[in-house]
Amino acid sequence: MRGIILTSVLAVAMTATAIVPSAAFAAGMNFKIQNDSDYIIDGFHTGEGGEWSANWMDFKLNAGETADMAFNHDGACDISFYVTWEAEDGSSVKGDETTINICEANTIYFDGVNATYD
């Protein structure tokens, strides 16, 4: 009887562990990006394993604007990203690469030089 109870407890514990998402991994993340610069942000790219993603933004973010972002990432919370912004000639300028904890980020702020978050 003890063997059956112990087996049942272990099965429940293993199932609960499989259901509860790990704090070390992000999934469907929602956050805001705030443009505190004088530029028009036209791109948000994330990096993983030496590869950079396509642009997550399908819009442009003018100076002083804030937008909701939906970010689908199935990996560690610490991610690298960079933003791009429009140059005067219409091309995109790539900003510095930054690493943040996407699981803790509510808003990402870009001031034209640095990207920070809270």
C-alpha positions in Angstrom: 0.0 0.0 0.0 2.8 2.4 0.8 4.3 1.8 -2.6 1.1 2.7 -4.3 0.7 5.9 -2.3 4.4 6.9 -2.9 4.0 6.2 -6.6 0.8 8.3 -6.8 2.5 11.2 -4.9 5.5 11.1 -7.2 3.2 11.0 -10.3 1.3 14.0 -9.0 4.5 15.9 -8.2 6.0 15.2 -11.7 2.8 16.3 -13.4 2.7 19.5 -11.3 6.3 20.2 -12.3 5.5 19.8 -16.0 2.5 22.1 -15.8 4.1 25.0 -13.8 6.3 27.1 -16.2 9.8 27.7 -15.1 10.7 31.2 -14.1 13.9 30.7 -16.1 12.0 30.6 -19.4 9.9 33.1 -21.2 6.9 32.3 -23.3 4.2 34.7 -24.5 5.6 38.0 -23.1 3.7 41.3 -23.2 5.6 44.5 -22.5 5.7 48.1 -23.7 8.4 49.9 -25.7 8.7 53.6 -25.1 10.5 55.9 -27.5 12.2 58.6 -25.4 14.4 59.6 -28.3 14.0 62.1 -31.2 14.2 59.2 -33.7 11.5 57.0 -35.3 12.0 53.4 -34.1 11.3 51.0 -36.9 12.7 47.7 -35.6 13.1 45.4 -32.6 15.3 42.4 -33.2 16.2 39.6 -30.7 19.3 37.4 -30.8 19.8 33.8 -29.8 22.5 31.4 -30.6 24.4 33.9 -32.8 21.3 34.5 -35.0 19.2 37.7 -35.1 15.4 37.5 -35.5 13.3 39.3 -38.1 11.8 42.5 -37.1 9.2 42.0 -34.3 7.6 45.4 -35.1 5.1 45.8 -37.9 4.8 49.5 -37.1 6.9 52.6 -36.6 7.2 54.3 -33.2 7.5 58.1 -33.3 9.4 60.1 -30.7 7.5 60.3 -27.4 5.2 57.3 -28.2 4.7 54.1 -26.4 3.4 50.8 -27.9 2.3 47.4 -26.7 4.5 44.6 -27.8 3.7 40.9 -27.9 6.8 38.8 -27.8 6.8 35.0 -28.3 10.0 33.5 -26.9 10.5 30.0 -25.6 13.9 30.2 -23.9 15.9 31.8 -21.2 14.7 35.1 -19.7 17.9 36.9 -20.5 17.7 38.0 -24.1 19.8 40.2 -26.4 18.1 42.7 -28.6 18.6 45.9 -30.5 16.4 48.5 -32.0 16.7 50.2 -35.3 15.5 53.7 -36.2 15.0 55.7 -39.4 17.9 57.8 -40.7 17.3 61.0 -42.6 17.9 59.2 -45.9 15.2 56.6 -45.1 17.6 53.8 -44.2 17.6 52.0 -40.9 20.3 52.6 -38.3 21.1 49.6 -36.0 21.5 50.5 -32.3 23.8 48.8 -29.7 23.0 45.3 -28.7 21.5 45.1 -25.1 20.8 42.2 -22.8 17.7 42.3 -20.5 15.6 39.9 -18.5 12.5 39.8 -20.6 10.6 38.0 -17.8 11.0 41.1 -15.6 10.5 43.8 -18.3 7.3 45.8 -18.1 8.5 48.7 -20.3 11.6 49.0 -22.4 12.8 52.6 -22.8 15.0 53.8 -25.7 16.5 57.2 -25.3 18.5 57.4 -28.5 21.7 56.0 -26.9 20.7 53.4 -24.4 17.9 50.9 -23.8 16.7 50.3 -20.3 13.8 48.6 -18.7 11.6 48.3 -15.6 
